[in-house]
Amino acid sequence: MNSKKHSVIFGFIFSLGILFSFNCSAQGDIINDVKEAIKTGSSKEIAKFFNQNVDVTLDGEMQSYSKTQAEFVMKDFFKNNPPTSFTIVHQGASKGGLPYAIGQYLSNDQTYRVWVRIKSSSNKYLIHEISFIKE
């Protein structure tokens, strides 16, 4: 292989590596930011990461809301179930590469399993679905 082809291939692989590491970093950043918003019970902070439409599941009842409506739903949830702790127990990506996180939310004597599914929208990672299921 001549050096010009070798340089082109190396440049391509290097560019893919940078793009992949940026993509993973962006996914990790949103999960950390969402974790902090949930941990503090801030509907305003979590709403910053909502897509224009969000599926919200609370105790098995799934509803689709606009970003603004979802913020009010989360505000009410956090008011009635203030966080005592929140931890991410698993995070990963679907076969299609979409990030997700599973967490445990504690409020007083209640424990909830939390699912957050994230999609890329306009080159930003945003919450597409969030669920709080009582354990």
C-alpha positions as CSV (number, residue, x, y, z in Angstrom):
1,M,0.0,0.0,0.0
2,N,1.4,3.4,-0.9
3,S,1.9,6.1,1.8
4,K,-0.9,8.3,0.3
5,K,-3.5,5.6,0.7
6,H,-2.2,4.7,4.1
7,S,-2.5,8.4,5.2
8,V,-6.1,8.6,3.9
9,I,-7.1,5.4,5.7
10,F,-5.4,6.5,8.9
11,G,-7.1,9.9,8.7
12,F,-10.5,8.3,8.2
13,I,-10.0,5.9,11.1
14,F,-8.7,8.8,13.3
15,S,-11.7,10.9,12.4
16,L,-14.1,8.1,13.2
17,G,-12.4,7.6,16.6
18,I,-12.8,11.3,17.4
19,L,-16.5,11.3,16.3
20,F,-17.2,8.1,18.3
21,S,-15.5,9.4,21.5
22,F,-17.4,12.7,21.2
23,N,-20.7,10.8,20.7
24,C,-20.0,8.6,23.8
25,S,-19.0,11.7,25.8
26,A,-22.2,13.5,24.8
27,Q,-24.3,10.5,25.8
28,G,-22.6,10.3,29.1
29,D,-23.0,14.0,29.7
30,I,-26.7,13.9,29.3
31,I,-27.1,10.9,31.5
32,N,-25.0,12.6,34.2
33,D,-27.0,15.9,33.8
34,V,-30.3,14.0,34.0
35,K,-29.1,12.1,37.0
36,E,-28.4,15.3,38.9
37,A,-31.7,16.8,37.9
38,I,-33.6,13.8,39.2
39,K,-31.4,13.6,42.3
40,T,-32.4,17.1,43.3
41,G,-36.0,16.8,42.2
42,S,-35.8,19.6,39.8
43,S,-38.4,19.5,37.1
44,K,-37.0,22.7,35.6
45,E,-33.5,21.2,35.2
46,I,-34.8,17.9,33.8
47,A,-37.1,19.7,31.3
48,K,-34.0,21.2,29.7
49,F,-33.3,17.7,28.3
50,F,-36.8,16.8,27.2
51,N,-37.6,16.3,23.5
52,Q,-40.5,18.4,22.2
53,N,-42.8,15.4,23.0
54,V,-42.0,13.1,25.9
55,D,-43.6,9.8,27.0
56,V,-43.9,9.9,30.8
57,T,-44.9,6.8,32.8
58,L,-45.8,7.1,36.4
59,D,-46.9,3.9,38.2
60,G,-47.8,2.1,35.0
61,E,-49.8,5.0,33.4
62,M,-48.0,6.2,30.2
63,Q,-49.0,9.5,28.7
64,S,-47.4,11.5,25.9
65,Y,-46.9,15.2,26.8
66,S,-45.4,18.3,25.3
67,K,-42.1,19.4,26.8
68,T,-43.9,22.0,28.9
69,Q,-46.7,19.6,30.1
70,A,-44.1,17.0,31.0
71,E,-42.2,19.6,33.1
72,F,-45.4,20.2,35.1
73,V,-46.1,16.5,35.5
74,M,-42.6,16.0,36.8
75,K,-42.9,19.0,39.1
76,D,-46.0,17.4,40.6
77,F,-44.3,14.0,40.9
78,F,-41.3,15.5,42.7
79,K,-43.5,17.5,45.0
80,N,-45.5,14.4,46.0
81,N,-42.4,12.2,46.0
82,P,-39.4,14.3,47.1
83,P,-36.1,12.5,46.4
84,T,-34.1,11.1,49.2
85,S,-31.6,9.5,46.8
86,F,-31.2,8.6,43.1
87,T,-28.6,6.3,41.6
88,I,-28.0,5.0,38.1
89,V,-27.7,1.2,38.3
90,H,-27.1,0.6,34.6
91,Q,-26.6,2.6,31.5
92,G,-26.0,1.5,27.9
93,A,-27.1,1.9,24.4
94,S,-29.7,0.0,22.3
95,K,-28.7,-2.0,19.2
96,G,-29.4,1.2,17.2
97,G,-27.0,3.1,19.4
98,L,-29.6,5.1,21.4
99,P,-28.5,5.7,25.0
100,Y,-30.6,4.7,28.0
101,A,-30.2,4.6,31.8
102,I,-31.9,2.6,34.5
103,G,-31.9,4.0,38.0
104,Q,-33.3,3.7,41.5
105,Y,-35.2,6.6,43.0
106,L,-36.0,6.7,46.7
107,S,-38.6,8.9,48.2
108,N,-39.4,8.5,51.9
109,D,-40.4,4.8,52.1
110,Q,-41.0,4.3,48.4
111,T,-38.6,2.9,45.8
112,Y,-39.1,3.5,42.1
113,R,-37.3,1.9,39.1
114,V,-36.5,4.7,36.7
115,W,-36.0,4.2,32.9
116,V,-34.7,7.0,30.7
117,R,-34.5,6.6,27.0
118,I,-32.7,9.2,24.9
119,K,-32.7,9.9,21.2
120,S,-30.7,12.2,19.0
121,S,-32.8,15.2,17.8
122,S,-31.2,18.0,15.8
123,N,-27.7,16.9,16.8
124,K,-28.6,16.9,20.5
125,Y,-29.4,14.0,22.8
126,L,-32.8,14.5,24.4
127,I,-35.1,12.5,26.7
128,H,-37.7,10.7,24.6
129,E,-39.2,8.6,27.4
130,I,-39.0,8.6,31.2
131,S,-40.6,6.2,33.6
132,F,-41.0,6.0,37.3
133,I,-42.4,2.5,38.3
134,K,-43.0,1.8,42.0
135,E,-41.2,-1.4,43.1
